[in-house]
């Protein structure tokens, strides 16, 4: 039997395809994606409902019930939406960023040129360090730098009240120059060195928060539960309303609020202003109320885009009226450079020993704020708020806060911390994409580089700024109330909150109660005097005093057993119908 021959030969097998080993491959792919995004309609516009974003809510207009699409962290975002959302984030936080440097400059009587630089440096530093917070850089093992969310940083309000107490101590001990007016009032002289001491002290104390970031997030949340963090945030907002917001609303937070009989602060903001008036004049009150009411009207009738920048709308409307009525001067705009950057002005970085203890307490409060803000950011970004990934976001965010505090001092900016305002922008626009966050950082840096913009911001009259910042600071206090509202209240929690608020509000309403605490100590040495000053600053700062009391009592007072809900069988049942029959 013969073996049949195979008529067809098998085809040759093609060699396996080998991926190109060119190191320019990833770069070419990225360039191709960028080209597609820039040259196509889908890449520019996408399918977002821009009409919904910009339509006002007027009574006679029919509103669409359709929500726009949600853009997650790493979704490929249309350029127009990324740029507009990034601008929205930048505008939403702009008022909060410029307020602290303006208040610092006013408290130290710094000249307009230095004040404008401080605003620019704050904007640039916030833009740079926000990029770091959004990056989520893996360090080693399970440790990260950054949150990987749209977690922007800004100049911390927590530093304001502490710095004011530090400045008071510096003027009192002669570190800063001051003179006594004809009526016996203390008139502060310019003291840029005091700002440098706050920067140097914050640089050293930032290592405390860096160290805290390597502790277990579970331990931190146990030591600083919402009861403690909410109390601290509430008191920060309340103290800023009294120390800065309402004071500026009346005309100025400097010496003019005491209405002296003579001197440059006899009128507000000074006698050299375009239209100076006594503190609390109806003209000042009216300007502040105009800005304040504009924010409310924007919230009622404005589009979603305008609602997110209602603070800016209030500033713009107030400035238009103030400029038309002669309360604004263009001197700060003329003196500001067209282009600026970091280190155009520098300050002597030194450590002020009495400020070390209070500044360490500030960094502890910044870590507490970061835990709450990062949790809120994760929630609105539709990310898990439990588990290892979330804990790593908390750890990376606190580390980012600590490094931001260190770098900000080198950037000539007071400590930067996580901002909460942007969580509202994410929730309303449904855009949690980090691409939009990077555009936000770009706009912040751009605003800082444009020096004339700092001059414009510095020209805002105090009453307009006061009307806006009073609302802004009240929003901070409301955030504290929201955090406290999540606590399940029993007798223990009520007791701790009462004790903390007793110190906090008591200190806020009578802020000079601890000023003479150590006057009876005769001839203390320099080290002991520094310790006394540190304790006085801590006790004289409402949120530090309240937070310290809340944290200590939270650790000392044992947990109570949960109250048992009565069983349904033990609840007396009332037959309503039979009761009605008896009445009739």
C-alpha positions in Angstrom: 0.0 0.0 0.0 1.6 3.2 -1.1 1.5 6.3 1.0 -0.4 9.2 -0.6 1.6 12.3 -1.4 0.7 15.6 0.1 -0.3 17.9 -2.7 -0.2 21.2 -0.7 2.7 22.4 1.5 2.0 24.2 4.7 2.4 28.0 4.6 5.4 29.5 6.3 4.7 30.8 9.8 5.2 34.5 10.1 7.8 35.6 12.6 6.3 37.0 15.9 5.7 40.7 15.9 8.2 42.5 18.2 7.2 45.8 19.7 9.3 48.7 18.7 12.0 49.3 21.2 12.3 52.9 20.2 12.5 55.1 23.3 10.5 57.7 21.3 7.5 55.4 21.0 5.5 56.7 24.1 6.4 60.2 23.1 5.0 59.7 19.6 1.8 58.2 21.0 1.4 61.1 23.3 2.0 63.6 20.5 -0.7 61.7 18.4 -3.2 62.0 21.2 -2.5 65.7 21.6 -2.8 66.3 17.9 -6.2 64.5 17.9 -7.4 66.6 20.9 -6.3 69.9 19.4 -7.5 69.3 15.8 -10.9 67.6 16.4 -14.3 69.0 17.5 -14.7 66.1 20.0 -11.3 66.9 21.5 -12.2 70.6 22.0 -15.9 70.4 23.0 -17.0 66.9 23.8 -20.6 66.3 24.9 -20.8 68.6 28.0 -23.9 70.7 28.5 -22.4 74.2 28.4 -25.8 75.8 28.1 -26.7 74.4 31.5 -23.4 75.6 33.0 -24.0 79.2 31.9 -27.8 79.6 32.1 -29.0 81.8 34.9 -31.9 80.6 37.1 -34.5 83.3 36.4 -38.1 82.9 37.6 -39.6 82.9 34.1 -37.0 80.5 32.6 -37.6 76.8 32.4 -34.6 74.8 33.8 -33.4 71.5 32.4 -33.5 68.6 34.8 -30.9 66.7 32.9 -27.6 66.6 34.8 -24.3 66.9 32.8 -22.0 63.9 32.5 -19.6 63.1 35.3 -15.9 63.3 34.5 -13.8 61.0 36.7 -10.2 61.5 37.8 -8.4 60.3 34.6 -11.2 60.7 32.0 -10.1 62.1 28.6 -11.5 65.6 29.1 -12.5 68.1 26.2 -10.1 71.1 26.2 -12.9 73.7 26.5 -14.3 72.0 29.6 -10.9 71.4 31.1 -9.9 75.0 30.6 -13.2 76.5 31.8 -13.4 74.2 34.8 -9.8 75.0 35.7 -10.6 78.7 35.5 -13.6 78.1 37.6 -11.6 76.4 40.3 -9.0 79.2 40.2 -11.6 82.0 40.5 -13.5 80.1 43.3 -10.3 80.2 45.5 -8.9 83.5 44.4 -10.6 85.6 47.1 -9.4 83.1 49.7 -5.8 83.3 48.4 -5.5 87.0 48.3 -7.1 87.7 51.7 -4.3 86.5 54.1 -1.5 88.4 52.4 -3.6 91.6 52.4 -4.4 91.1 56.1 -0.7 90.4 56.9 0.5 93.4 55.0 -2.1 95.6 56.7 -1.3 94.3 60.2 2.4 95.1 59.6 1.9 98.4 57.8 3.9 97.3 54.8 4.2 99.5 51.7 2.1 98.9 48.6 4.9 97.4 46.5 5.7 94.8 49.1 2.0 94.0 49.7 1.5 93.5 45.9 4.4 91.1 45.8 3.0 89.1 48.8 -0.2 88.6 46.8 1.7 87.4 43.7 3.9 85.1 45.7 0.9 83.5 47.3 -0.8 82.8 44.0 2.4 81.4 42.4 3.2 79.3 45.4 -0.4 77.9 45.6 -0.2 76.9 41.9 3.1 75.1 42.2 2.3 73.2 45.4 -1.2 72.3 44.2 0.4 70.4 41.3 2.3 68.4 43.9 -0.8 67.6 45.9 -2.7 66.4 42.8 0.2 64.2 41.6 0.1 61.2 44.0 3.8 60.3 43.8 4.8 56.9 45.1 7.7 57.1 47.5 8.3 53.7 49.1 6.3 50.8 50.4 2.8 52.2 51.0 3.7 55.9 51.3 2.8 58.6 48.8 3.1 62.3 48.3 -0.1 63.9 47.2 -3.7 62.8 47.1 -4.3 62.1 43.4 -7.5 64.2 43.6 -8.2 67.8 42.7 -6.8 68.8 46.1 -5.6 72.4 45.7 -3.7 74.2 48.5 -4.1 77.8 49.6 -2.8 80.2 52.2 -4.2 78.9 55.4 -6.7 81.0 57.4 -5.5 79.1 60.5 -2.3 81.1 60.4 -4.1 84.5 60.5 -5.3 84.6 64.1 -2.1 83.0 65.3 0.1 85.4 63.4 -1.9 88.4 64.7 -1.2 87.2 68.2 2.5 86.8 67.3 2.6 90.3 65.8 1.0 91.7 69.0 3.7 90.0 71.1 6.4 91.4 68.7 5.2 94.9 69.0 4.8 94.5 72.8 8.4 93.3 73.4 10.0 95.8 71.0 10.9 93.4 68.2 8.8 95.7 65.9 8.8 99.5 66.1 5.8 101.4 67.5 5.0 104.9 68.7 2.5 106.3 71.1 0.0 108.7 69.6 -1.2 111.9 71.3 -4.2 110.1 72.7 -2.1 107.3 74.1 -2.9 104.8 71.4 -0.1 102.5 70.1 0.7 103.2 66.5 2.5 100.3 64.7 5.4 101.0 62.4 6.3 99.0 59.3 7.8 95.6 60.3 8.8 93.3 57.4 11.1 91.4 59.8 8.1 90.2 61.7 6.8 88.5 58.5 10.2 86.9 58.0 10.1 85.5 61.5 6.7 84.0 60.9 8.1 82.4 57.7 11.2 81.1 59.4 9.2 79.7 62.4 6.7 78.0 60.0 9.5 76.4 58.0 11.0 74.8 61.2 7.6 73.7 62.5 6.5 72.2 59.2 8.5 69.1 60.1 5.9 68.2 62.7 3.2 67.7 60.1 5.7 65.9 57.9 6.3 63.5 60.8 2.6 63.2 61.4 2.0 62.0 57.8 4.0 58.8 58.5 1.7 57.9 61.4 -1.3 55.6 60.8 -4.3 57.6 59.4 -6.4 55.5 61.8 -4.5 56.7 64.8 -4.7 60.3 63.6 -8.5 60.0 63.1 -8.8 58.5 66.6 -6.8 61.4 68.2 -8.5 64.0 66.1 -12.1 62.9 65.5 -14.7 65.1 63.8 -15.7 66.5 67.2 -12.2 68.0 67.6 -11.6 69.0 63.9 -15.1 70.6 63.6 -14.6 72.7 66.8 -11.3 74.0 65.4 -12.7 74.9 62.0 -15.7 76.6 63.6 -13.5 78.7 65.8 -11.2 79.6 63.0 -14.1 81.0 61.0 -15.7 82.8 64.0 -12.4 84.4 65.1 -11.7 85.6 61.5 -15.1 87.2 61.3 -14.5 89.3 64.4 -10.8 90.1 63.8 -10.8 90.8 60.1 -14.1 90.5 58.3 -16.4 92.9 60.2 -13.4 95.2 61.1 -12.7 95.7 57.4 -16.4 96.0 56.6 -16.5 99.0 59.0 -13.6 100.7 57.2 -10.4 98.9 58.2 -8.8 96.4 60.6 -5.9 98.6 61.5 -5.7 101.3 64.2 -8.5 103.3 62.6 -11.1 100.9 64.0 -10.4 102.4 67.5 -11.4 105.9 66.1 -8.5 107.9 67.5 -8.7 111.7 67.8 -5.6 112.4 65.8 -2.9 110.7 63.7 -3.0 109.1 60.3 -5.5 106.5 61.5 -8.0 109.2 62.6 -10.0 108.2 59.5 -10.2 104.9 57.6 -8.2 103.3 56.1 -5.9 106.3 56.6 -6.2 110.0 56.3 -4.4 109.7 52.9 -7.1 107.6 51.3 -9.2 109.0 48.4 -12.3 109.4 50.5 -11.4 108.7 54.2 -14.2 108.5 56.7 -14.5 107.5 60.4 -14.7 103.8 61.1 -18.3 102.5 60.9 -19.5 105.3 58.7 -22.8 104.4 56.8 -20.9 104.8 53.5 -18.6 102.0 54.4 -21.4 99.8 55.8 -23.3 100.3 52.5 -20.4 99.3 50.3 -19.8 96.2 52.3 -23.5 95.3 52.3 -23.6 95.8 48.5 -20.9 93.1 48.0 -22.5 90.8 50.6 -26.0 91.1 49.1 -24.5 90.5 45.6 -23.2 87.2 46.7 -26.7 86.2 47.9 -28.4 87.4 44.7 -25.9 85.4 42.6 -26.7 82.3 44.6 -30.4 82.8 43.9 -30.4 83.8 40.3 -26.9 83.0 38.9 -25.9 80.2 36.6 -23.9 77.2 38.0 -20.7 78.9 36.7 -21.5 82.2 38.5 -22.5 80.4 41.7 -19.0 78.9 42.0 -17.4 82.3 41.6 -20.0 84.3 43.6 -17.2 85.7 45.8 -15.5 87.2 42.8 -18.9 88.6 41.5 -19.4 90.3 44.9 -15.9 91.9 44.7 -16.4 93.1 41.1 -19.8 94.7 41.8 -18.5 96.3 45.0 -15.4 97.6 43.2 -17.4 99.1 40.3 -19.6 101.1 42.7 -16.6 102.0 44.9 -14.6 103.2 41.9 -17.5 105.2 40.5 -18.0 107.0 43.8 -14.3 107.8 44.4 -13.3 105.3 47.1 -10.7 103.5 44.9 -7.2 104.7 44.0 -5.0 103.5 41.1 -1.7 104.1 43.0 -1.2 100.5 43.8 -1.9 99.5 40.2 0.7 102.0 38.9 3.3 100.9 41.5 2.9 97.2 40.7 5.2 95.7 38.1 3.8 94.3 34.9 5.5 91.0 35.4 6.8 89.5 38.6 7.8 86.2 40.2 9.0 84.7 43.4 12.0 86.3 45.3 11.6 89.7 43.7 11.3 90.7 47.4 12.8 88.7 50.2 12.4 88.6 53.9 15.0 87.6 56.6 14.1 84.1 57.6 14.5 83.9 61.4 12.9 81.8 64.1 10.9 83.7 66.7 11.1 81.4 69.8 7.8 82.3 71.4 6.0 81.5 68.2 7.3 77.9 67.9 4.7 76.3 70.2 1.7 78.2 68.7 2.9 77.4 65.1 3.3 73.7 66.0 -0.3 73.8 67.1 -1.2 75.5 63.8 0.3 72.6 61.9 -1.6 70.1 64.0 -4.8 71.9 63.1 -3.8 71.9 59.4 -3.4 68.2 59.5 -6.9 67.9 61.1 -8.4 70.2 58.4 -6.6 68.1 55.7 -8.3 64.9 56.9 -11.8 66.4 56.6 -11.1 68.2 53.3 -9.5 65.1 51.6 -12.5 63.0 52.7 -14.9 65.5 51.2 -12.8 65.6 48.0 -12.9 61.8 47.7 -16.6 61.7 48.2 -17.5 64.3 45.5 -15.0 62.6 43.2 -16.8 59.3 43.6 -13.8 57.6 45.2 -13.7 55.2 48.1 -13.6 56.8 51.6 -12.5 53.6 53.3 -9.8 51.1 52.7 -6.0 51.2 52.0 -6.3 53.5 48.9 -8.2 56.1 50.9 -5.8 55.9 53.8 -2.9 56.4 51.4 -4.6 59.5 50.1 -4.9 60.9 53.7 -1.3 60.0 54.3 -0.1 61.6 51.0 -2.3 64.7 51.6 -0.9 65.4 55.1 2.6 64.9 53.8 1.8 67.3 50.9 0.5 69.8 53.5 3.7 69.5 55.5 6.0 69.9 52.5 3.8 72.8 51.3 4.5 74.5 54.6 8.2 74.0 54.2 8.4 75.1 50.6 6.0 78.0 51.1 8.3 79.6 53.6 11.1 79.4 50.9 8.6 80.9 48.5 8.0 83.8 51.0 4.5 82.6 51.6 2.8 81.7 54.9 1.9 78.0 55.4 -0.2 76.5 52.6 -2.9 73.9 53.3 -5.7 72.0 51.7 -8.6 74.2 50.5 -12.2 73.1 50.9 -13.8 75.6 48.5 -13.0 73.5 45.4 -15.1 70.5 46.7 -18.2 72.6 45.9 -17.0 73.3 42.4 -16.5 69.5 41.8 -19.9 68.7 43.2 -21.8 71.2 41.1 -19.9 70.9 37.8 -19.5 67.1 38.2 -15.9 67.4 36.9 -13.4 65.7 39.2 -10.8 65.4 36.5 -7.2 66.1 37.4 -6.7 67.7 33.9 -9.0 70.5 35.0 -7.0 70.7 38.3 -3.8 71.2 36.3 -5.4 74.0 34.3 -6.4 75.6 37.7 -2.7 75.6 38.7 -1.8 77.1 35.4 -4.2 80.0 35.9 -3.1 80.6 39.5 0.6 80.8 38.4 -0.5 83.1 35.5 -2.4 85.4 37.9 0.6 85.6 40.2 3.0 86.4 37.4 0.8 89.3 36.1 1.9 91.8 38.7 -0.7 94.4 37.7 -3.4 92.0 38.8 -1.9 92.1 42.3 -2.1 95.9 42.2 -5.8 95.7 41.2 -6.5 93.3 44.0 -4.7 95.5 46.5 -6.8 98.5 45.4 -10.0 96.9 46.6 -11.5 99.1 49.3 -11.6 97.7 52.8 -15.4 97.8 53.1 -15.8 95.8 49.9 -13.2 93.3 51.0 -14.9 93.1 54.4 -18.3 92.4 53.0 -16.9 89.6 50.9 -14.5 88.1 53.4 -17.1 88.1 56.2 -19.2 85.8 54.1 -16.1 83.7 53.2 -15.1 83.4 56.9 -18.7 82.5 57.8 -18.5 79.8 55.2 -15.4 78.4 57.1 -17.4 78.4 60.3 -20.3 76.7 58.6 -17.9 73.9 57.4 -17.0 73.4 61.1 -20.7 73.1 62.0 -21.1 70.5 59.1 -18.3 68.4 60.5 -19.7 68.6 64.0 -23.1 67.6 62.8 -21.8 64.2 61.7 -21.0 63.4 65.3 -23.5 61.1 67.2 -24.1 63.3 70.2 -24.4 61.8 73.7 -23.6 63.3 77.1 -19.9 62.8 76.6 -19.7 64.7 73.2 -21.9 67.5 74.5 -19.7 67.9 77.5 -16.5 68.1 75.4 -18.0 70.5 73.0 -19.3 72.8 75.7 -15.9 72.9 77.5 -14.1 73.6 74.2 -16.5 76.4 73.2 -16.3 77.9 76.6 -12.6 78.6 76.0 -13.0 79.4 72.3 -16.0 81.8 72.5 -14.9 83.3 75.8 -11.5 84.0 74.3 -13.0 85.4 71.2 -15.3 87.8 73.0 -12.7 88.9 75.6 -9.5 88.3 73.8 -7.3 90.2 76.3 -8.2 87.9 79.3 -4.9 86.0 79.2 -2.7 88.9 78.2 -1.7 89.7 81.8 -1.5 86.0 83.0 2.3 86.2 83.8 2.6 89.9 84.8 3.1 88.8 88.4 6.3 86.9 87.6 9.3 89.2 88.6 12.3 89.4 86.2 11.9 86.1 84.3 15.0 85.1 82.3 14.8 85.2 78.4 14.0 81.5 78.1 11.2 81.6 80.7 9.8 84.8 79.1 9.7 83.0 75.8 7.8 80.1 77.3 5.3 82.6 78.9 4.8 84.3 75.6 4.2 81.0 73.8 1.5 80.0 76.4 -0.1 83.4 76.1 -0.2 83.2 72.3 -1.8 79.8 72.4 -4.4 80.8 75.0 -5.1 84.1 73.2 -5.9 82.3 69.9 -9.5 81.1 70.1 -9.2 78.0 67.8 -5.9 76.8 69.4 -7.4 77.1 72.9 -10.7 75.4 71.9 -8.9 72.7 69.9 -6.5 71.9 72.7 -9.3 71.5 75.3 -11.3 69.3 72.9 -8.4 67.1 72.0 -7.3 66.6 75.7 -10.9 65.9 76.9 -11.5 63.5 74.0 -8.5 61.4 75.1 -9.3 61.6 78.9 -13.1 61.1 79.1 -14.0 57.4 78.4 -16.5 56.4 75.8 -20.1 55.9 77.1 -22.1 52.8 76.1 -24.5 53.5 73.3 -28.0 54.4 74.4 -30.4 51.6 73.7 -33.3 52.3 71.5 -36.6 51.2 73.3 -38.1 48.0 72.0 -41.3 48.4 70.1 -43.1 46.2 72.6 -42.3 48.5 75.4 -43.6 51.6 73.7 -47.1 52.6 74.8 -49.5 52.5 71.8 -52.3 55.0 71.7 -55.4 54.4 69.7 -56.0 57.8 68.2 -59.5 56.9 66.8 -60.7 55.7 70.2 -59.4 58.9 71.9 -61.3 61.0 69.3 -64.5 59.1 70.0 -64.2 59.7 73.7 -63.8 63.5 73.1 -67.0 63.5 71.0 
